[in-house]
Amino acid sequence: MLFCNSEPDWAAQRQQMIEFQLKRRGIKDPRVLEAMGTLPREIFVPERMRPWAYADEPLAIGYGQTISQPYMTALMTQLLQLQGHEKVLEVGAGSGYHAAVLGMLAREVITIEIVPELAELARRNLERVGLTGKVRVITGDGSQGYPEEAPYDAISVAAASPDVPQPLLDQLNDPGRMVIPIGGLDEQELVVIEKAEGRIQRRSAALCRFVPLRGGYGWKVV
């Protein structure tokens, strides 16, 4: 019996992800597709989960957190409509994958992670893919944003919030766009918040399911 110990063909798996998980579900932004077709997602997945790096599902990364399903990362990023000049705030760095995608599409990204061990993991992963110059990882309460660098042209929240945290709304530029999951602990709506000329508009883009947002403006969970 022959055993094959060769490295998986990650490039082929990325292409399958693009074709079957993203394009067929309406992801059309060519910059999003190019970024996710290039970025090595397997680096951001724990070694024991690496065979499923491109699976159509979220994966556990430890500390009760997950790396989002590829489609959800693509959808959230597409909804931000990034052109390349933006300063972006991400809440919930996790292992750094979504921040890396944003970093390939925006001028500058600040990502906040409340779990110190994950913040350090995100820093290492972003260094491995050469994005430390574009993406800065902050350890702290992302539900309160990061006022030191505000305002932000776009804000992406990768955890479920009971409502839009007021600090994030205050730190959103005018014009600016925020994508955030809002709802209960079991199911949420992916909501797009648009600020323009002092007015706030919001619309629901999809149903979704995220881990709870922790912190002063998030869920009081252990």
N, C-alpha and C positions, 0 to 999 in steps of 0.2 A: 504494500500500500504506500502511495506517495503522499507526502504532506507538503503543503505550500505555506511557507513562512514569509512570503514576500509582502512588502508594504501595500496596503490597499491603494487603488487608483483614485486618489482623492479628487483629481481634476475631473475625472469622469463622473464621480458622484456629485460634484458641484454642478456640472452641466445638467445632470438629470434633475437635480433640485430646481434649477432655473426653469427647465422646460416643463416639468410635470407639477411642481408645487407652486411656482410663482406665475409664469406666463399664463397657464391654463386657468388661473384664478383671478386674472385681471391686473396683474402687476405689469405696467407698461412703461414706466419711467426708465429710459435706457441707462441713465446714470446709476440708478438703484440696481438694475440687473447686472451691470458691469461690475459694480463694487462687490456684490454678493457672489458673483461668478468668479471673482479674483481672490477674495479674502479666504484664507484657510481656516474655516470654521472648526476643523478638528483640533486646532491649537487651543481653542477656548473651552473645550469639553474635557472633563476629567478622564484620565487614561483608561479607567475601567469602562467608561461609557463611549469611548472613541469609535467603536464599530457602528454606533448609531448616530454619529456626528451629523449626518445629513438626513436623519429620519424626520418624518412629517409630524413632529410632536415636540413639546418642551422636554428638556432633560434636567435631572437633578444635578446641581453643582455643589451641594453641601450647604449646611447652615439654614436649611429650610427654604433655599432659594433655587431658582431654575434659570437655564438659558432658554429664551423663548423659542417657540416653533418658528422655523425660517419664514414661513408665510407671514406671521404676525410682525416679525422684524421688518420685512419688506413693506407690508401695508402701512405700518406706522411711519416708516421713513418716506414712503411715497406721499403720504398725506401731508407731510411737512413741506413738500415742494421746494426742496433746497436747490439753490442755483450755484453755490460755490463761494459766495461772499459772506455767508452768515456766521454769526457767533451763536453757538448752540449750548444749551444746558440740558444734560440728561440726568434724570433722577433714577437711581438704581443701576449702578454699574455692573453688578454681578461679576461675571468672569471677564467682562470687557468687550464682548462681541458686538453688541449693538452700538456701543461707543465707537468701536473701530469702523463700523459701516458709516456712521455719521461723520467720522473723521476723514473718510475718503471723499465725502461729498460737500463738506462745509469748510470754511476758513479756519475755524477754531472750535473745539469742543471742551466743555468742562463737565465731567461726570462725577456724581456724588454717590458714595456707597456707605451705608450705615454700619455694615459688618466689617471691622478692620481687616480680618483675614481675607475677605473677598476683595477689598480695596487693594490690598497688596498683590493678590493674584491678578487682578485686572492690570495693575501697573506692569507686572512681569510679562503678561500676555501681549500688551500693547507695545512693549519694548521689542518683543520677539518679531512683531510684524512691522516694526519701523515707524510707529505712529506716536511715539512719545513727544515729538515736536509739535503735534497738532492736537493731541488729546491729553488733558490733565486730569488726574484722578484725585478727588478730595474725599477724605474720610469724614463723615458727618451726617447730620439729619437732612436728607434731601427734601423732605416735605416743607422745609423752610427755605429751600432754594439756596442760592449763594450770592447774597446781595453785594459782596465785595466786587464782583465782576459784572453786575447787571448794568444796563438791560441786555436781554437776549432776544435775538431775532426769531429764534425757535426754541421750544422746550418740549422734550420727549420724556414722558413718565412711564417707567416700565414696572409699575406696581399699582395695585387697585386702591383707589381712594374713595372714601365715602362722599366726597364732593371736591370741587376744585380748591386746593389750598390757596388762601388769599395771598400769601407771600409770592407764590409762583405767578399769580395773575399780576401782581404789582411789578414783578421783575420782567414781565414780558414787554418787549418793545412795541411801539406803535408806529408803523404796522408790525404785527407779529402773529405767530401761529403756535398753538400748543396742541399736542395729542396726548390724551390721558384716559385710562380706564376708570370709569366711575360707576359705582353701584354697591351691591352687597358683597359679602365675603365669598359667595359661591359663584356668582355670575355678574358681569358688568357690561356696560356699553363702552365702546371705544369712541370717545368724544373728541371732536375737533373744535378748539376754541380759536376764534379769530378776533384780534383787536385791530381796529382801524378808526382813526379820527375820533378816538375817545369812546367808541362804541364797542360793545362785546357781543359777538354772535357765536352760537354754538350749535353743532349738529352731530347726530349720531352716525358713525360710519359702519359699525359692525358690532355684533355681540362678541364677547371675549371672556377669558378667564385668566386672571393674573394672581400672583401671590399678593398678600396684603401690603399696602404701603405702611411702613413703620415710621414713628416719629411724632412730633408734637401736633401735626395736622393730619396724621394718618389714623389707622386703626390701633386701638389699645390692645395689642396682642403680645403674647410672650414668645 
